[in-house]
Amino acid sequence: MKYFRLVSSVLLGLTVPAFATVTVTVPKAGSTVTSPVQYVATSTTSTCAKGVASMGIYVNNKLTYVVNGNKLNTSMKLNTGAEHTVVEEWDKCGKATYSTINLTVTRSEERRVGKECRSRWSPYH
C-alpha cells in the first residue's frame, strides 16, 4: 500500500506540459498560390494566463505584418517564386510560437492558362 501511495504521489506531482499553438488555415504549407496571398490564422496559449498579445507574418525572415489579438486575416503581395513565410504569435508573458508556411508563388496569368484554354474564345483550341 505504501508503494501505491508513493507512485500515486509521484504521478500526481507530474505536470502536463503547456503549449501555445498557431493554426494557419490559409494558405496551406507547400501550396502553390497567386499574389496577393490570403492568410487566415488563429493562436492560443496555455502557457500564459494573460493570453495572446499579437500575431505577425514574416516573409523571408522580415516582419511584414502585425495585428493585435489572436486572430489574423489579411492579404499580402508576395513576389513570384519560392517564399519562406512564418506566422508567429506573441503572448502577454513574453513568449512566442510560430508556424512555418513555405509557398510557391506564381503569376496570376500562369494559374489561369488552363481555364483560358478551355474557353470557347481561346485561340488555343
C-alpha positions as CSV (number, residue, x, y, z in Angstrom):
1,M,0.0,0.0,0.0
2,K,2.9,2.3,0.8
3,Y,4.2,1.7,-2.8
4,F,0.9,2.6,-4.3
5,R,0.8,5.9,-2.3
6,L,4.3,6.7,-3.4
7,V,3.6,6.0,-7.1
8,S,0.3,8.0,-6.9
9,S,2.1,10.9,-5.3
10,V,4.8,10.9,-8.0
11,L,2.2,10.7,-10.8
12,L,0.0,13.4,-9.4
13,G,3.1,15.6,-9.0
14,L,3.9,15.5,-12.7
15,T,2.6,18.4,-14.7
16,V,1.2,18.2,-18.2
17,P,3.4,20.4,-20.5
18,A,1.7,23.7,-21.5
19,F,1.5,24.7,-25.1
20,A,0.9,27.6,-27.4
21,T,-0.3,27.0,-30.9
22,V,-0.5,28.9,-34.2
23,T,-3.0,27.4,-36.6
24,V,-2.8,28.6,-40.2
25,T,-5.9,27.6,-42.2
26,V,-4.9,29.5,-45.4
27,P,-2.5,29.2,-47.2
28,K,-1.5,25.5,-46.7
29,A,2.2,24.8,-46.3
30,G,3.8,23.7,-49.6
31,S,1.0,25.0,-51.7
32,T,1.2,27.0,-55.0
33,V,-0.6,30.3,-54.8
34,T,-1.0,33.6,-56.7
35,S,-0.3,37.0,-55.2
36,P,-1.9,38.6,-53.3
37,V,-1.9,35.7,-50.8
38,Q,-4.7,35.4,-48.2
39,Y,-3.5,34.5,-44.7
40,V,-6.0,33.3,-42.1
41,A,-4.7,32.1,-38.7
42,T,-5.6,31.8,-35.1
43,S,-3.5,31.3,-32.0
44,T,-4.0,30.0,-28.5
45,T,-1.7,29.8,-25.4
46,S,-2.0,27.8,-22.3
47,T,1.5,29.0,-21.1
48,C,0.3,32.5,-20.4
49,A,-2.9,33.2,-18.4
50,K,-2.9,36.7,-19.8
51,G,-3.4,35.4,-23.4
52,V,-2.1,36.2,-26.8
53,A,-1.0,39.8,-27.4
54,S,-0.5,39.8,-31.2
55,M,0.4,37.9,-34.3
56,G,2.6,38.6,-37.3
57,I,3.8,37.4,-40.6
58,Y,7.4,37.1,-41.6
59,V,8.3,36.9,-45.3
60,N,11.8,35.7,-45.9
61,N,12.8,36.5,-42.3
62,K,11.4,40.1,-42.4
63,L,8.4,41.0,-40.3
64,T,5.9,42.4,-42.8
65,Y,2.6,42.4,-40.9
66,V,1.4,42.6,-37.3
67,V,-2.1,42.6,-35.8
68,N,-3.2,42.8,-32.2
69,G,-5.1,39.8,-30.8
70,N,-5.2,36.1,-31.5
71,K,-6.8,36.2,-35.0
72,L,-5.2,37.1,-38.3
73,N,-6.9,37.6,-41.6
74,T,-5.1,39.6,-44.3
75,S,-3.9,39.5,-47.9
76,M,-0.3,40.1,-48.7
77,K,1.5,40.8,-52.0
78,L,4.4,38.3,-52.5
79,N,7.0,38.0,-55.2
80,T,6.8,35.1,-57.6
81,G,8.9,32.1,-56.8
82,A,9.7,30.3,-53.6
83,E,8.7,32.2,-50.4
84,H,9.5,31.3,-46.9
85,T,6.8,32.7,-44.6
86,V,6.2,32.3,-40.9
87,V,3.1,33.2,-38.9
88,E,4.0,33.9,-35.2
89,E,2.1,34.7,-32.1
90,W,3.5,36.7,-29.1
91,D,1.8,36.2,-25.8
92,K,1.4,38.8,-23.0
93,C,4.1,36.9,-20.9
94,G,6.9,37.4,-23.4
95,K,6.8,34.0,-25.1
96,A,6.2,33.2,-28.8
97,T,5.2,30.3,-31.0
98,Y,5.3,30.1,-34.8
99,S,4.2,28.0,-37.8
100,T,6.2,27.9,-41.0
101,I,4.4,28.2,-44.3
102,N,6.7,27.7,-47.3
103,L,5.0,28.6,-50.6
104,T,5.5,28.8,-54.3
105,V,4.0,32.0,-55.7
106,T,3.1,32.1,-59.4
107,R,1.8,35.0,-61.5
108,S,-1.9,35.0,-61.8
109,E,-1.7,34.6,-65.6
110,E,0.2,31.3,-65.1
111,R,-2.6,29.9,-63.0
112,R,-5.4,30.9,-65.4
113,V,-3.9,29.4,-68.6
114,G,-5.7,26.1,-68.0
115,K,-9.1,27.8,-67.7
116,E,-8.4,30.1,-70.7
117,C,-7.5,27.2,-72.9
118,R,-10.9,25.6,-72.2
119,S,-12.7,28.9,-73.1
120,R,-14.6,28.9,-76.3
121,W,-12.9,32.3,-77.1
122,S,-9.4,30.9,-76.7
123,P,-7.2,30.9,-79.8
124,Y,-5.5,27.7,-78.4
125,H,-8.3,25.2,-79.2
